[in-house]
Amino acid sequence: MKKLIGFILFWISIGMLLMLLIKNIWVGILLIILLMIIGYNLFDCGC
């Protein structure tokens, strides 16, 4: 469980760093929405 939490926190920090580099807020919001939809579909694959 600690490894999973560490993995999640690592990718959250990568996302925060990416948002610092993206100057346009709307592009960032669209990217967040797109990645959340893709992540949910991959997580809930019905396997």
PDB file of N, H, CA, C and O in Angstrom:
ATOM      1  N   MET A   1       0.816  -1.190   0.000  1.00  0.00           N
ATOM      2  CA  MET A   1       0.000   0.000   0.000  1.00  0.00           C
ATOM      3  C   MET A   1       0.865   1.262   0.000  1.00  0.00           C
ATOM      4  O   MET A   1       0.522   2.259  -0.636  1.00  0.00           O
ATOM      5  N   LYS A   2       1.984   1.209   0.716  1.00  0.00           N
ATOM      6  H   LYS A   2       2.263   0.399   1.232  1.00  0.00           H
ATOM      7  CA  LYS A   2       2.876   2.370   0.745  1.00  0.00           C
ATOM      8  C   LYS A   2       3.463   2.650  -0.630  1.00  0.00           C
ATOM      9  O   LYS A   2       3.654   3.807  -1.002  1.00  0.00           O
ATOM     10  N   LYS A   3       3.748   1.597  -1.382  1.00  0.00           N
ATOM     11  H   LYS A   3       3.593   0.657  -1.079  1.00  0.00           H
ATOM     12  CA  LYS A   3       4.285   1.789  -2.728  1.00  0.00           C
ATOM     13  C   LYS A   3       3.255   2.448  -3.635  1.00  0.00           C
ATOM     14  O   LYS A   3       3.606   3.313  -4.438  1.00  0.00           O
ATOM     15  N   LEU A   4       1.997   2.054  -3.522  1.00  0.00           N
ATOM     16  H   LEU A   4       1.712   1.351  -2.870  1.00  0.00           H
ATOM     17  CA  LEU A   4       0.934   2.635  -4.330  1.00  0.00           C
ATOM     18  C   LEU A   4       0.740   4.112  -3.995  1.00  0.00           C
ATOM     19  O   LEU A   4       0.589   4.933  -4.900  1.00  0.00           O
ATOM     20  N   ILE A   5       0.742   4.455  -2.719  1.00  0.00           N
ATOM     21  H   ILE A   5       0.864   3.787  -1.984  1.00  0.00           H
ATOM     22  CA  ILE A   5       0.602   5.852  -2.311  1.00  0.00           C
ATOM     23  C   ILE A   5       1.794   6.670  -2.792  1.00  0.00           C
ATOM     24  O   ILE A   5       1.627   7.799  -3.253  1.00  0.00           O
ATOM     25  N   GLY A   6       2.987   6.110  -2.688  1.00  0.00           N
ATOM     26  H   GLY A   6       3.122   5.192  -2.314  1.00  0.00           H
ATOM     27  CA  GLY A   6       4.175   6.792  -3.187  1.00  0.00           C
ATOM     28  C   GLY A   6       4.119   7.021  -4.688  1.00  0.00           C
ATOM     29  O   GLY A   6       4.510   8.085  -5.169  1.00  0.00           O
ATOM     30  N   PHE A   7       3.637   6.035  -5.430  1.00  0.00           N
ATOM     31  H   PHE A   7       3.320   5.171  -5.039  1.00  0.00           H
ATOM     32  CA  PHE A   7       3.493   6.149  -6.880  1.00  0.00           C
ATOM     33  C   PHE A   7       2.494   7.255  -7.231  1.00  0.00           C
ATOM     34  O   PHE A   7       2.747   8.065  -8.123  1.00  0.00           O
ATOM     35  N   ILE A   8       1.375   7.281  -6.534  1.00  0.00           N
ATOM     36  H   ILE A   8       1.170   6.622  -5.810  1.00  0.00           H
ATOM     37  CA  ILE A   8       0.355   8.312  -6.770  1.00  0.00           C
ATOM     38  C   ILE A   8       0.906   9.699  -6.454  1.00  0.00           C
ATOM     39  O   ILE A   8       0.710  10.631  -7.235  1.00  0.00           O
ATOM     40  N   LEU A   9       1.584   9.848  -5.337  1.00  0.00           N
ATOM     41  H   LEU A   9       1.743   9.092  -4.702  1.00  0.00           H
ATOM     42  CA  LEU A   9       2.134  11.150  -4.969  1.00  0.00           C
ATOM     43  C   LEU A   9       3.201  11.614  -5.951  1.00  0.00           C
ATOM     44  O   LEU A   9       3.311  12.808  -6.232  1.00  0.00           O
ATOM     45  N   PHE A  10       3.984  10.680  -6.473  1.00  0.00           N
ATOM     46  H   PHE A  10       3.895   9.710  -6.244  1.00  0.00           H
ATOM     47  CA  PHE A  10       4.986  11.021  -7.467  1.00  0.00           C
ATOM     48  C   PHE A  10       4.331  11.622  -8.704  1.00  0.00           C
ATOM     49  O   PHE A  10       4.777  12.656  -9.200  1.00  0.00           O
ATOM     50  N   TRP A  11       3.272  10.981  -9.207  1.00  0.00           N
ATOM     51  H   TRP A  11       2.909  10.141  -8.803  1.00  0.00           H
ATOM     52  CA  TRP A  11       2.625  11.466 -10.417  1.00  0.00           C
ATOM     53  C   TRP A  11       1.822  12.738 -10.172  1.00  0.00           C
ATOM     54  O   TRP A  11       1.664  13.544 -11.090  1.00  0.00           O
ATOM     55  N   ILE A  12       1.316  12.939  -8.971  1.00  0.00           N
ATOM     56  H   ILE A  12       1.444  12.285  -8.226  1.00  0.00           H
ATOM     57  CA  ILE A  12       0.677  14.221  -8.644  1.00  0.00           C
ATOM     58  C   ILE A  12       1.706  15.336  -8.713  1.00  0.00           C
ATOM     59  O   ILE A  12       1.418  16.410  -9.239  1.00  0.00           O
ATOM     60  N   SER A  13       2.892  15.099  -8.194  1.00  0.00           N
ATOM     61  H   SER A  13       3.126  14.226  -7.767  1.00  0.00           H
ATOM     62  CA  SER A  13       3.937  16.121  -8.240  1.00  0.00           C
ATOM     63  C   SER A  13       4.388  16.392  -9.672  1.00  0.00           C
ATOM     64  O   SER A  13       4.683  17.537 -10.014  1.00  0.00           O
ATOM     65  N   ILE A  14       4.448  15.368 -10.512  1.00  0.00           N
ATOM     66  H   ILE A  14       4.208  14.437 -10.235  1.00  0.00           H
ATOM     67  CA  ILE A  14       4.773  15.573 -11.923  1.00  0.00           C
ATOM     68  C   ILE A  14       3.705  16.435 -12.583  1.00  0.00           C
ATOM     69  O   ILE A  14       4.024  17.319 -13.378  1.00  0.00           O
ATOM     70  N   GLY A  15       2.439  16.184 -12.258  1.00  0.00           N
ATOM     71  H   GLY A  15       2.180  15.467 -11.612  1.00  0.00           H
ATOM     72  CA  GLY A  15       1.348  16.981 -12.801  1.00  0.00           C
ATOM     73  C   GLY A  15       1.411  18.436 -12.354  1.00  0.00           C
ATOM     74  O   GLY A  15       1.137  19.341 -13.142  1.00  0.00           O
ATOM     75  N   MET A  16       1.770  18.666 -11.098  1.00  0.00           N
ATOM     76  H   MET A  16       1.993  17.931 -10.458  1.00  0.00           H
ATOM     77  CA  MET A  16       1.912  20.040 -10.601  1.00  0.00           C
ATOM     78  C   MET A  16       3.051  20.759 -11.320  1.00  0.00           C
ATOM     79  O   MET A  16       2.930  21.935 -11.662  1.00  0.00           O
ATOM     80  N   LEU A  17       4.144  20.058 -11.545  1.00  0.00           N
ATOM     81  H   LEU A  17       4.242  19.103 -11.267  1.00  0.00           H
ATOM     82  CA  LEU A  17       5.262  20.637 -12.273  1.00  0.00           C
ATOM     83  C   LEU A  17       4.862  20.969 -13.701  1.00  0.00           C
ATOM     84  O   LEU A  17       5.234  22.019 -14.226  1.00  0.00           O
ATOM     85  N   LEU A  18       4.112  20.086 -14.323  1.00  0.00           N
ATOM     86  H   LEU A  18       3.810  19.234 -13.896  1.00  0.00           H
ATOM     87  CA  LEU A  18       3.634  20.325 -15.687  1.00  0.00           C
ATOM     88  C   LEU A  18       2.727  21.547 -15.742  1.00  0.00           C
ATOM     89  O   LEU A  18       2.803  22.330 -16.688  1.00  0.00           O
ATOM     90  N   MET A  19       1.866  21.720 -14.732  1.00  0.00           N
ATOM     91  H   MET A  19       1.805  21.083 -13.963  1.00  0.00           H
ATOM     92  CA  MET A  19       0.974  22.883 -14.714  1.00  0.00           C
ATOM     93  C   MET A  19       1.749  24.184 -14.508  1.00  0.00           C
ATOM     94  O   MET A  19       1.306  25.244 -14.951  1.00  0.00           O
ATOM     95  N   LEU A  20       2.888  24.114 -13.847  1.00  0.00           N
ATOM     96  H   LEU A  20       3.249  23.253 -13.487  1.00  0.00           H
ATOM     97  CA  LEU A  20       3.722  25.313 -13.726  1.00  0.00           C
ATOM     98  C   LEU A  20       4.287  25.723 -15.083  1.00  0.00           C
ATOM     99  O   LEU A  20       4.482  26.909 -15.348  1.00  0.00           O
ATOM    100  N   LEU A  21       4.547  24.738 -15.939  1.00  0.00           N
ATOM    101  H   LEU A  21       4.389  23.774 -15.724  1.00  0.00           H
ATOM    102  CA  LEU A  21       5.130  25.017 -17.240  1.00  0.00           C
ATOM    103  C   LEU A  21       4.083  25.439 -18.274  1.00  0.00           C
ATOM    104  O   LEU A  21       4.401  26.151 -19.226  1.00  0.00           O
ATOM    105  N   ILE A  22       2.827  24.997 -18.087  1.00  0.00           N
ATOM    106  H   ILE A  22       2.568  24.418 -17.313  1.00  0.00           H
ATOM    107  CA  ILE A  22       1.762  25.370 -19.010  1.00  0.00           C
ATOM    108  C   ILE A  22       1.204  26.714 -18.570  1.00  0.00           C
ATOM    109  O   ILE A  22       0.665  26.833 -17.469  1.00  0.00           O
ATOM    110  N   LYS A  23       1.328  27.720 -19.416  1.00  0.00           N
ATOM    111  H   LYS A  23       1.766  27.623 -20.310  1.00  0.00           H
ATOM    112  CA  LYS A  23       0.893  29.062 -19.045  1.00  0.00           C
ATOM    113  C   LYS A  23      -0.605  29.268 -19.264  1.00  0.00           C
ATOM    114  O   LYS A  23      -1.228  30.073 -18.572  1.00  0.00           O
ATOM    115  N   ASN A  24      -1.184  28.546 -20.223  1.00  0.00           N
ATOM    116  H   ASN A  24      -0.678  27.892 -20.785  1.00  0.00           H
ATOM    117  CA  ASN A  24      -2.600  28.718 -20.530  1.00  0.00           C
ATOM    118  C   ASN A  24      -3.429  27.827 -19.608  1.00  0.00           C
ATOM    119  O   ASN A  24      -3.297  26.604 -19.643  1.00  0.00           O
ATOM    120  N   ILE A  25      -4.286  28.438 -18.780  1.00  0.00           N
ATOM    121  H   ILE A  25      -4.393  29.432 -18.751  1.00  0.00           H
ATOM    122  CA  ILE A  25      -5.056  27.683 -17.791  1.00  0.00           C
ATOM    123  C   ILE A  25      -6.090  26.773 -18.452  1.00  0.00           C
ATOM    124  O   ILE A  25      -6.372  25.689 -17.943  1.00  0.00           O
ATOM    125  N   TRP A  26      -6.660  27.204 -19.583  1.00  0.00           N
ATOM    126  H   TRP A  26      -6.431  28.085 -19.997  1.00  0.00           H
ATOM    127  CA  TRP A  26      -7.689  26.394 -20.245  1.00  0.00           C
ATOM    128  C   TRP A  26      -7.108  25.121 -20.846  1.00  0.00           C
ATOM    129  O   TRP A  26      -7.754  24.074 -20.832  1.00  0.00           O
ATOM    130  N   VAL A  27      -5.898  25.208 -21.371  1.00  0.00           N
ATOM    131  H   VAL A  27      -5.373  26.059 -21.383  1.00  0.00           H
ATOM    132  CA  VAL A  27      -5.233  24.004 -21.890  1.00  0.00           C
ATOM    133  C   VAL A  27      -4.979  23.037 -20.738  1.00  0.00           C
ATOM    134  O   VAL A  27      -5.149  21.828 -20.891  1.00  0.00           O
ATOM    135  N   GLY A  28      -4.578  23.558 -19.603  1.00  0.00           N
ATOM    136  H   GLY A  28      -4.439  24.541 -19.478  1.00  0.00           H
ATOM    137  CA  GLY A  28      -4.346  22.714 -18.430  1.00  0.00           C
ATOM    138  C   GLY A  28      -5.609  22.036 -17.945  1.00  0.00           C
ATOM    139  O   GLY A  28      -5.590  20.855 -17.597  1.00  0.00           O
ATOM    140  N   ILE A  29      -6.719  22.781 -17.920  1.00  0.00           N
ATOM    141  H   ILE A  29      -6.734  23.740 -18.203  1.00  0.00           H
ATOM    142  CA  ILE A  29      -7.985  22.205 -17.472  1.00  0.00           C
ATOM    143  C   ILE A  29      -8.464  21.125 -18.440  1.00  0.00           C
ATOM    144  O   ILE A  29      -8.930  20.068 -18.014  1.00  0.00           O
ATOM    145  N   LEU A  30      -8.349  21.391 -19.741  1.00  0.00           N
ATOM    146  H   LEU A  30      -7.970  22.249 -20.087  1.00  0.00           H
ATOM    147  CA  LEU A  30      -8.741  20.383 -20.729  1.00  0.00           C
ATOM    148  C   LEU A  30      -7.870  19.137 -20.618  1.00  0.00           C
ATOM    149  O   LEU A  30      -8.362  18.017 -20.762  1.00  0.00           O
ATOM    150  N   LEU A  31      -6.579  19.329 -20.362  1.00  0.00           N
ATOM    151  H   LEU A  31      -6.179  20.238 -20.245  1.00  0.00           H
ATOM    152  CA  LEU A  31      -5.667  18.197 -20.194  1.00  0.00           C
ATOM    153  C   LEU A  31      -6.040  17.384 -18.955  1.00  0.00           C
ATOM    154  O   LEU A  31      -6.011  16.154 -18.991  1.00  0.00           O
ATOM    155  N   ILE A  32      -6.385  18.054 -17.876  1.00  0.00           N
ATOM    156  H   ILE A  32      -6.408  19.053 -17.847  1.00  0.00           H
ATOM    157  CA  ILE A  32      -6.792  17.370 -16.648  1.00  0.00           C
ATOM    158  C   ILE A  32      -8.041  16.537 -16.887  1.00  0.00           C
ATOM    159  O   ILE A  32      -8.103  15.373 -16.489  1.00  0.00           O
ATOM    160  N   ILE A  33      -9.041  17.133 -17.538  1.00  0.00           N
ATOM    161  H   ILE A  33      -8.991  18.078 -17.861  1.00  0.00           H
ATOM    162  CA  ILE A  33     -10.289  16.417 -17.803  1.00  0.00           C
ATOM    163  C   ILE A  33     -10.036  15.202 -18.692  1.00  0.00           C
ATOM    164  O   ILE A  33     -10.535  14.110 -18.422  1.00  0.00           O
ATOM    165  N   LEU A  34      -9.264  15.401 -19.747  1.00  0.00           N
ATOM    166  H   LEU A  34      -8.859  16.288 -19.967  1.00  0.00           H
ATOM    167  CA  LEU A  34      -8.960  14.303 -20.660  1.00  0.00           C
ATOM    168  C   LEU A  34      -8.251  13.157 -19.945  1.00  0.00           C
ATOM    169  O   LEU A  34      -8.610  11.994 -20.128  1.00  0.00           O
ATOM    170  N   LEU A  35      -7.254  13.476 -19.139  1.00  0.00           N
ATOM    171  H   LEU A  35      -6.962  14.421 -18.990  1.00  0.00           H
ATOM    172  CA  LEU A  35      -6.503  12.432 -18.445  1.00  0.00           C
ATOM    173  C   LEU A  35      -7.340  11.743 -17.372  1.00  0.00           C
ATOM    174  O   LEU A  35      -7.151  10.555 -17.111  1.00  0.00           O
ATOM    175  N   MET A  36      -8.274  12.483 -16.740  1.00  0.00           N
ATOM    176  H   MET A  36      -8.427  13.448 -16.952  1.00  0.00           H
ATOM    177  CA  MET A  36      -9.151  11.854 -15.754  1.00  0.00           C
ATOM    178  C   MET A  36     -10.090  10.854 -16.428  1.00  0.00           C
ATOM    179  O   MET A  36     -10.340   9.777 -15.886  1.00  0.00           O
ATOM    180  N   ILE A  37     -10.610  11.203 -17.606  1.00  0.00           N
ATOM    181  H   ILE A  37     -10.407  12.077 -18.046  1.00  0.00           H
ATOM    182  CA  ILE A  37     -11.493  10.297 -18.332  1.00  0.00           C
ATOM    183  C   ILE A  37     -10.728   9.051 -18.776  1.00  0.00           C
ATOM    184  O   ILE A  37     -11.218   7.933 -18.623  1.00  0.00           O
ATOM    185  N   ILE A  38      -9.539   9.243 -19.321  1.00  0.00           N
ATOM    186  H   ILE A  38      -9.141  10.152 -19.446  1.00  0.00           H
ATOM    187  CA  ILE A  38      -8.725   8.100 -19.755  1.00  0.00           C
ATOM    188  C   ILE A  38      -8.347   7.223 -18.565  1.00  0.00           C
ATOM    189  O   ILE A  38      -8.425   5.998 -18.647  1.00  0.00           O
ATOM    190  N   GLY A  39      -7.941   7.842 -17.467  1.00  0.00           N
ATOM    191  H   GLY A  39      -7.878   8.838 -17.401  1.00  0.00           H
ATOM    192  CA  GLY A  39      -7.569   7.083 -16.275  1.00  0.00           C
ATOM    193  C   GLY A  39      -8.722   6.294 -15.702  1.00  0.00           C
ATOM    194  O   GLY A  39      -8.538   5.158 -15.264  1.00  0.00           O
ATOM    195  N   TYR A  40      -9.919   6.881 -15.696  1.00  0.00           N
ATOM    196  H   TYR A  40     -10.069   7.803 -16.052  1.00  0.00           H
ATOM    197  CA  TYR A  40     -11.083   6.162 -15.186  1.00  0.00           C
ATOM    198  C   TYR A  40     -11.423   4.975 -16.079  1.00  0.00           C
ATOM    199  O   TYR A  40     -11.742   3.891 -15.592  1.00  0.00           O
ATOM    200  N   ASN A  41     -11.352   5.189 -17.384  1.00  0.00           N
ATOM    201  H   ASN A  41     -11.092   6.070 -17.780  1.00  0.00           H
ATOM    202  CA  ASN A  41     -11.650   4.093 -18.316  1.00  0.00           C
ATOM    203  C   ASN A  41     -10.623   2.977 -18.211  1.00  0.00           C
ATOM    204  O   ASN A  41     -10.982   1.806 -18.341  1.00  0.00           O
ATOM    205  N   LEU A  42      -9.374   3.299 -17.983  1.00  0.00           N
ATOM    206  H   LEU A  42      -9.083   4.250 -17.878  1.00  0.00           H
ATOM    207  CA  LEU A  42      -8.353   2.264 -17.818  1.00  0.00           C
ATOM    208  C   LEU A  42      -8.502   1.551 -16.482  1.00  0.00           C
ATOM    209  O   LEU A  42      -8.251   0.349 -16.389  1.00  0.00           O
ATOM    210  N   PHE A  43      -8.912   2.290 -15.436  1.00  0.00           N
ATOM    211  H   PHE A  43      -9.115   3.266 -15.512  1.00  0.00           H
ATOM    212  CA  PHE A  43      -9.078   1.693 -14.117  1.00  0.00           C
ATOM    213  C   PHE A  43     -10.299   0.778 -14.081  1.00  0.00           C
ATOM    214  O   PHE A  43     -10.268  -0.282 -13.457  1.00  0.00           O
ATOM    215  N   ASP A  44     -11.357   1.184 -14.739  1.00  0.00           N
ATOM    216  H   ASP A  44     -11.383   2.045 -15.246  1.00  0.00           H
ATOM    217  CA  ASP A  44     -12.607   0.432 -14.732  1.00  0.00           C
ATOM    218  C   ASP A  44     -12.772  -0.314 -16.057  1.00  0.00           C
ATOM    219  O   ASP A  44     -13.760  -0.139 -16.770  1.00  0.00           O
ATOM    220  N   CYS A  45     -11.794  -1.136 -16.360  1.00  0.00           N
ATOM    221  H   CYS A  45     -10.991  -1.278 -15.781  1.00  0.00           H
ATOM    222  CA  CYS A  45     -11.792  -1.828 -17.666  1.00  0.00           C
ATOM    223  C   CYS A  45     -12.723  -3.033 -17.682  1.00  0.00           C
ATOM    224  O   CYS A  45     -12.953  -3.609 -18.745  1.00  0.00           O
ATOM    225  N   GLY A  46     -13.262  -3.427 -16.542  1.00  0.00           N
ATOM    226  H   GLY A  46     -13.075  -2.959 -15.678  1.00  0.00           H
ATOM    227  CA  GLY A  46     -14.144  -4.583 -16.498  1.00  0.00           C
ATOM    228  C   GLY A  46     -13.405  -5.903 -16.479  1.00  0.00           C
ATOM    229  O   GLY A  46     -13.978  -6.945 -16.799  1.00  0.00           O
ATOM    230  N   CYS A  47     -12.147  -5.868 -16.111  1.00  0.00           N
ATOM    231  H   CYS A  47     -11.681  -5.022 -15.852  1.00  0.00           H
ATOM    232  CA  CYS A  47     -11.335  -7.095 -16.083  1.00  0.00           C
ATOM    233  C   CYS A  47     -11.662  -7.938 -14.860  1.00  0.00           C
ATOM    234  O   CYS A  47     -11.078  -9.005 -14.671  1.00  0.00           O
TER     235      CYS A  47
END
